Amino acid sequence: MYFRLPKKNIMRIRFMTFVFLLLIAAAAPSCKKNHYKVNTSSIKVNIKIMRLEKDLFTLNPDEIIPMVPTLKKKYNSFLQLFSLVINTGDINETSFGDLLLRFCSDKQNNDVFALTMKKFPDIESIEKGLQGAFSHYLYYFPEREVPAVFTCITGFNNSIITGDSLLGIGLDRYLGADCEYYPRLNIYNYIAARMTPENIVPDCMYGWCASEWDFSTLKYPADNVLAEIIHSGKLKYFEKCMLPETSDEIIFGFTPDQMKFCRNNESQMWQYLVENNLLFSSDQFNIRKLTGEAPFTSYFTKESPGRAAIWLGFRIVESYMMKNSGIKIEEMIKNTDVQGILEKAKYSPQ
């Protein structure tokens, strides 16, 4: 003896089962663990940015030289770094005051300062972004210190300035892709596209990592394409760990179409490097073509972004870290055995 549901009830159950399975499938991606997301709620970072450009350009010209001792006391080592960037020399030389006065009296510099203040009347969003990024930094590097942060205008010389426990931001390099000064300075559009406020915090974290673990300081066994792309990939992996909510387009400086190209053609790009024996090439021409600033990577296609090979380096490092979960970020960055990293990454793009 058995019980049999009416046909209409059977159809209803099948329909509900189908809907339930669809809901599970739709929910699956959101349930997937984000490799980069960590809990930093217990880590408190307070960053208060000091604005050197305001202290300099709000002074009357006849006040600048007398204010040098006060500026030296307030900004200390950063004032020296800033001076080197704007070519005013040693801040302890008697000529420094006159050279600084010349910099601050320049009409274009004053016009740029006015534009900077219009673009950045306050910098709370930068402070908040850096606080989030450096809370992740302390999560991964609890023994390290957060740098003191400063802003300035550098005559368009530098975007990010780093020193011992110091981080400087040249705000005149982040006035927006449409800034009238960038074409005058022969800055290409594909570079100016990244000179925007939303790139400040990512650039800070990349610059901080690049200064802490410089390519030459790490002493790789060989300076070849593989070493260069994996080193740059390490820096990008660090940046992504510090900024897990930031889009890959911002992290890598690619347009959405360029990012899509990299994802869709990862296997083909990697195959090209392998088949053309480029991975172990030490020719600086090859290295520049694959990792240098350019509108596109000429070894690939015009649809590719410049520096596309750095994306491959990042993907190798990402695979290495995901397949070797016990390795810490600093241990990975300091590892100069790039062939060993490649092997342990089991990198095989499809």
C-alpha positions in Angstrom: 0.0 0.0 0.0 1.4 3.4 -0.8 0.3 7.0 -0.8 0.3 9.0 -4.1 0.1 12.7 -4.4 -2.3 14.2 -6.8 -0.6 15.2 -10.1 -1.0 19.0 -9.5 0.7 18.7 -6.1 3.6 16.8 -7.7 4.1 19.5 -10.3 4.0 22.1 -7.5 6.7 20.3 -5.5 8.9 20.0 -8.6 8.5 23.7 -9.3 9.4 24.7 -5.7 12.4 22.4 -5.9 13.5 24.0 -9.1 13.2 27.5 -7.6 15.1 26.3 -4.5 18.0 25.0 -6.6 18.1 28.3 -8.5 18.3 30.3 -5.3 21.2 28.1 -4.1 23.0 28.6 -7.4 22.4 32.4 -7.2 23.7 32.5 -3.6 26.8 30.4 -4.2 29.1 33.2 -5.5 28.2 35.4 -2.5 29.0 32.6 -0.1 32.4 32.1 -1.6 35.1 33.3 0.7 36.9 36.5 -0.3 40.6 35.7 -0.1 41.5 39.3 0.7 38.8 40.2 3.2 40.0 40.0 6.8 38.6 41.4 10.1 40.4 44.5 11.1 37.7 45.9 13.4 40.0 45.6 16.5 42.8 47.6 14.9 42.6 51.3 15.4 44.6 53.7 13.2 44.5 57.4 13.5 46.0 59.3 10.6 46.0 63.1 10.7 47.6 64.4 7.5 49.7 67.6 7.7 49.2 70.0 4.8 52.6 71.6 3.9 51.1 73.3 0.8 48.7 75.3 3.0 51.5 76.4 5.4 53.6 77.5 2.5 51.2 79.2 0.1 49.1 81.0 2.6 52.2 82.9 3.8 53.0 86.3 2.5 56.3 86.3 0.5 58.1 88.4 3.1 57.1 85.8 5.8 58.6 82.8 4.1 62.3 83.1 5.0 61.6 84.1 8.6 59.3 81.1 8.9 61.9 78.5 7.8 62.9 77.6 11.4 59.3 77.0 12.3 58.7 74.9 9.2 61.8 72.9 9.9 60.6 72.2 13.4 57.0 71.3 12.3 57.8 69.2 9.3 61.3 68.0 10.2 62.5 65.2 7.9 59.6 65.6 5.5 60.7 69.1 4.7 64.1 67.8 3.6 62.5 65.2 1.4 60.2 67.8 -0.1 63.1 70.1 -0.7 65.0 67.5 -2.6 61.9 66.9 -4.8 61.5 70.6 -5.7 65.3 71.1 -6.1 65.8 73.5 -3.2 68.7 71.5 -1.7 69.6 71.0 1.9 67.2 72.8 4.3 70.1 73.6 6.6 71.9 75.6 3.9 71.6 79.4 4.0 70.4 79.4 0.4 67.3 77.2 1.2 65.1 80.2 2.3 65.7 82.1 -0.9 65.1 79.0 -3.1 61.9 78.2 -1.1 60.7 81.8 -1.5 61.3 81.5 -5.3 59.2 78.3 -5.4 56.4 79.8 -3.4 56.4 83.1 -5.4 56.1 81.4 -8.7 52.8 82.3 -10.4 52.1 78.9 -11.8 52.7 77.3 -8.4 50.3 79.7 -6.9 47.7 79.0 -9.5 48.2 75.3 -9.0 47.8 75.8 -5.2 44.5 77.6 -5.8 43.3 74.7 -8.0 44.5 72.2 -5.4 42.6 73.9 -2.7 39.5 73.9 -4.9 39.9 70.2 -5.6 40.9 69.3 -2.0 39.3 71.8 0.4 39.5 69.0 3.0 41.3 65.7 2.9 39.0 63.6 5.3 38.3 61.0 2.6 42.1 60.5 2.1 42.6 60.2 5.8 39.7 57.7 6.1 41.0 55.7 3.2 44.5 55.5 4.6 43.2 54.6 8.0 41.4 51.6 6.5 44.5 50.6 4.4 46.9 50.9 7.3 44.6 48.9 9.6 45.1 46.1 7.1 48.9 46.8 7.1 49.0 46.3 10.9 46.9 43.2 10.6 49.6 41.6 8.3 52.6 43.4 9.8 51.7 44.0 13.5 55.3 44.8 14.5 55.6 47.7 12.0 54.7 51.3 12.4 52.3 53.5 10.4 54.1 56.4 8.8 53.4 60.1 9.3 51.5 61.4 6.3 51.9 64.8 4.6 50.5 66.6 1.5 52.2 69.1 -0.7 52.5 70.4 -4.2 55.7 69.5 -6.0 55.6 71.4 -9.3 54.2 68.2 -10.8 57.4 66.3 -9.9 56.2 63.5 -7.7 53.0 61.7 -6.9 54.2 59.8 -3.8 57.2 60.6 -1.6 58.4 58.0 0.8 61.1 58.1 3.6 61.8 56.6 6.9 58.3 56.5 8.5 57.2 59.2 6.2 54.7 59.3 3.4 54.0 62.3 1.2 51.3 63.0 -1.4 51.9 65.4 -4.2 48.3 66.6 -4.6 49.1 68.4 -7.9 49.5 65.0 -9.4 45.9 64.1 -8.6 43.9 67.0 -9.9 41.8 64.9 -12.3 42.3 63.5 -15.8 41.0 66.7 -17.3 43.4 69.0 -15.5 44.5 71.7 -17.9 48.1 71.5 -16.8 48.7 67.8 -17.7 48.6 68.3 -21.5 50.9 71.2 -21.2 53.4 69.0 -19.4 53.1 66.4 -22.2 51.5 63.9 -19.8 49.8 61.3 -22.0 46.1 60.8 -21.6 46.4 57.2 -20.6 48.6 58.3 -17.7 46.5 61.4 -16.8 43.5 59.0 -16.6 45.0 57.7 -13.3 45.9 61.1 -11.9 42.6 61.3 -10.0 41.7 61.6 -6.3 40.5 58.0 -6.1 44.0 56.8 -7.0 45.7 58.5 -4.1 45.2 55.8 -1.4 46.1 52.9 -3.8 49.2 54.8 -5.0 50.2 55.4 -1.4 50.0 51.8 -0.5 51.8 50.7 -3.7 54.5 53.4 -3.2 54.9 52.4 0.5 55.4 48.7 -0.4 57.8 49.6 -3.3 60.0 51.6 -1.0 60.0 49.0 1.8 60.8 46.2 -0.6 62.7 47.7 -3.5 63.7 45.4 -6.4 67.4 46.2 -6.2 67.5 45.8 -2.4 66.0 42.3 -2.6 68.8 41.2 -4.8 67.1 38.8 -7.2 69.5 36.3 -8.8 68.7 37.7 -12.2 67.0 40.8 -13.6 64.8 39.2 -16.2 61.2 39.4 -17.4 60.0 36.7 -14.9 61.7 38.4 -11.9 60.3 41.8 -12.9 56.7 40.7 -13.4 56.7 38.6 -10.3 58.2 41.5 -8.2 55.6 43.9 -9.6 52.9 41.2 -9.0 54.0 41.0 -5.3 53.5 44.8 -5.0 50.1 44.5 -6.5 49.2 41.6 -4.3 50.2 43.7 -1.3 48.1 46.6 -2.5 45.1 44.4 -3.0 45.5 43.0 0.5 45.6 46.5 1.9 42.6 47.6 -0.1 40.3 44.5 -0.5 37.3 46.6 -1.4 39.0 48.6 -4.2 38.2 47.5 -7.7 40.9 45.7 -9.8 40.5 48.5 -12.4 41.8 51.0 -9.8 44.4 48.6 -8.4 45.9 48.0 -11.8 45.1 51.3 -13.5 43.1 49.6 -16.3 39.9 50.6 -17.9 37.0 48.2 -17.6 37.6 47.0 -21.2 41.3 46.5 -20.5 40.6 44.6 -17.4 38.2 42.4 -19.3 40.9 41.8 -21.9 43.3 40.6 -19.3 40.8 38.2 -17.8 39.7 36.8 -21.1 43.2 36.5 -22.6 45.3 35.5 -19.6 46.2 32.1 -21.1 47.1 33.6 -24.5 49.3 36.2 -23.0 51.1 33.7 -20.8 51.5 31.3 -23.8 53.0 34.1 -25.9 55.7 34.8 -23.2 56.5 31.1 -23.0 56.5 30.3 -26.7 58.7 33.3 -27.5 61.2 32.6 -24.8 60.6 36.0 -23.1 60.3 34.9 -19.5 64.1 34.6 -18.9 65.0 37.5 -21.2 67.3 40.0 -19.5 67.0 42.5 -22.4 65.8 45.7 -20.9 63.9 46.5 -24.1 61.8 43.4 -23.6 61.3 44.2 -19.9 60.2 47.8 -20.7 57.8 46.6 -23.4 56.1 44.3 -21.0 56.1 46.3 -17.8 56.6 50.0 -18.7 54.1 52.7 -19.2 52.5 52.5 -22.6 49.0 52.9 -24.1 49.0 49.1 -24.8 51.4 46.2 -24.6 52.8 45.9 -28.1 53.7 42.2 -27.7 50.0 41.5 -27.3 47.3 43.6 -29.1 46.1 47.2 -29.1 43.2 46.1 -26.9 45.6 45.2 -24.1 46.6 47.7 -21.5 50.2 48.9 -21.0 52.0 46.8 -18.3 49.7 43.9 -19.0 52.5 41.4 -18.0 52.3 42.8 -14.5 48.8 41.4 -14.4 50.3 38.0 -15.1 52.9 38.5 -12.4 50.1 39.3 -9.9 48.1 36.2 -11.0 51.2 34.0 -10.4 51.7 35.5 -6.9 48.0 35.2 -6.1 48.0 31.6 -7.1 51.2 31.0 -5.1 49.6 32.5 -1.9 46.3 30.7 -2.4 48.0 27.3 -2.8 50.5 27.8 0.0 48.3 29.2 2.8 50.9 29.1 5.5 53.2 31.7 3.8 53.0 35.2 5.2 53.0 38.3 2.9 56.4 39.5 4.0 57.9 36.0 3.5 56.5 36.0 0.0 57.8 39.4 -0.8 61.3 38.6 0.4 61.4 35.3 -1.5 63.6 36.0 -4.6 63.4 32.4 -6.0 61.0 33.4 -8.8 61.2 30.0 -10.4 60.3 28.3 -7.1 57.4 30.7 -6.7 56.2 29.9 -10.3 56.5 26.1 -9.6 54.7 26.3 -6.2 52.0 28.5 -7.7 51.1 25.7 -10.1 50.2 28.5 -12.4 48.3 27.2 -15.5 45.8 29.8 -16.9 43.0 28.3 -18.9 
